[in-house]
Amino acid sequence: MPFKRFVEIGKVALVNYGKNYEKLVVIVDASLNDFDRFKLMLAKIKRAGVVRQELAKFKKEVADWEIIFLIYDEQKLSGKGVIWHFLSIVKLAIQL
């Protein structure tokens, strides 16, 4: 599965939804190994059979100046629902 976007510390990004819409952010931390806390969420999505689900609902705000986003590559449909292919969990520094 080829990556469509590369996540690197120091990259500048533009937020395209939420209360920080159209703000520039800088990636300050990225973790490819922090997947365990999302297993329950994945199980709920699979059981519910949700075809389209916005991951913005699952973001966790840590403080006023940083937000954790779940960056995903694509979703694949299976007989039991949606299987998400996660690329990384990214912490962004937002200028308020």
Legacy VTK file of the C-alpha trace (Angstrom):
# vtk DataFile Version 3.0
C-alpha trace
ASCII
DATASET POLYDATA
POINTS 96 float
0.000 0.000 0.000
1.817 3.135 -1.145
1.644 6.257 0.971
-0.107 9.242 -0.551
1.130 11.769 2.024
4.285 11.863 4.062
4.132 12.961 7.684
7.318 14.637 8.871
8.103 16.692 11.936
8.456 20.319 10.936
6.069 20.204 7.966
3.542 23.007 7.686
-0.094 22.059 7.053
-3.413 23.845 6.569
-6.392 22.734 8.692
-9.448 22.185 6.506
-12.211 21.736 9.125
-13.215 22.496 12.688
-12.656 25.531 14.865
-9.123 25.942 13.478
-10.310 26.058 9.850
-7.805 27.690 7.481
-5.108 28.024 10.152
-1.531 27.064 9.444
-0.100 24.398 11.737
3.291 22.768 12.227
3.700 19.049 12.912
5.615 18.754 16.174
5.271 15.034 16.891
4.311 11.951 14.883
3.915 8.401 16.133
3.430 5.342 13.974
3.310 2.936 16.914
0.516 4.458 19.023
-2.315 2.319 17.652
-3.624 0.502 20.749
-5.968 3.220 21.976
-7.841 3.210 18.669
-8.612 -0.531 18.643
-11.888 0.005 20.519
-12.916 2.716 18.080
-12.154 0.403 15.158
-14.217 -2.375 16.694
-17.185 -0.022 17.133
-16.939 1.158 13.517
-16.780 -2.414 12.242
-19.730 -3.560 14.371
-21.894 -0.616 13.413
-21.200 -1.112 9.721
-20.583 2.589 9.193
-19.565 3.299 5.618
-18.675 6.991 5.973
-17.357 8.260 9.275
-15.487 11.504 9.814
-12.388 10.976 11.908
-12.657 14.565 13.092
-15.189 13.343 15.660
-12.478 11.247 17.269
-9.827 13.912 17.584
-8.660 14.703 21.079
-7.813 18.232 22.083
-4.890 18.249 24.480
-4.480 21.989 25.085
-5.219 25.314 23.439
-2.113 25.077 21.307
-1.961 21.447 20.241
-4.367 18.948 18.734
-3.907 15.268 17.995
-5.155 14.155 14.601
-5.525 10.678 13.218
-4.235 10.693 9.646
-5.532 7.855 7.510
-4.688 6.701 4.019
-7.982 5.234 2.861
-10.920 3.158 3.920
-11.745 -0.256 2.525
-15.155 -1.837 2.658
-15.513 -5.383 3.904
-18.514 -7.580 4.596
-18.624 -6.367 8.197
-18.082 -2.646 7.715
-15.155 -0.325 7.250
-11.500 -1.124 7.810
-9.349 1.967 8.221
-5.702 1.934 7.218
-4.021 4.338 9.602
-0.775 6.017 8.664
0.097 7.941 11.777
-1.052 9.906 14.767
0.101 13.491 14.502
0.389 16.271 17.082
0.085 19.749 15.602
1.146 23.090 17.049
-1.458 25.710 16.197
-0.823 29.410 16.315
-3.843 30.980 18.039
LINES 1 97
96 0 1 2 3 4 5 6 7 8 9 10 11 12 13 14 15 16 17 18 19 20 21 22 23 24 25 26 27 28 29 30 31 32 33 34 35 36 37 38 39 40 41 42 43 44 45 46 47 48 49 50 51 52 53 54 55 56 57 58 59 60 61 62 63 64 65 66 67 68 69 70 71 72 73 74 75 76 77 78 79 80 81 82 83 84 85 86 87 88 89 90 91 92 93 94 95
